[in-house]
């Protein structure tokens, strides 16, 4: 994606749609928490449910979304599956950028009525 205006309108639309899809995938606090925990190392579903305090089915659904979006990889270990962040440097950079932006905007994002949880 280019920010300098050199891309064509269809390219910009496609890039914007892709970015929006990524942000939708990260639009659930539990998925972000899952990614953050996986940045610490590989984990199976049981370990994630214990850490996140979520039901196994909920964690599995979040992992499926993150896997389908290419953010998480999975590998079999015996009868279990172990998950890890697919692109840890890029995810770290994205989360760090989000933290900087949140620091710059203060409470505006949290208080934004169109982005309030449950709407």
Secondary structure as GFF3:
##gff-version 3
##sequence-region A 1 119
A	DSSP	alpha_helix	9	25	.	.	.	ID=ss1
A	DSSP	alpha_helix	29	38	.	.	.	ID=ss2
A	DSSP	beta_strand	43	44	.	.	.	ID=ss3
A	DSSP	alpha_helix	45	52	.	.	.	ID=ss4
A	DSSP	alpha_helix	56	68	.	.	.	ID=ss5
A	DSSP	beta_strand	72	77	.	.	.	ID=ss6
A	DSSP	beta_strand	80	85	.	.	.	ID=ss7
A	DSSP	alpha_helix	88	105	.	.	.	ID=ss8
A	DSSP	alpha_helix	108	111	.	.	.	ID=ss9
A	DSSP	three_ten_helix	113	115	.	.	.	ID=ss10
###
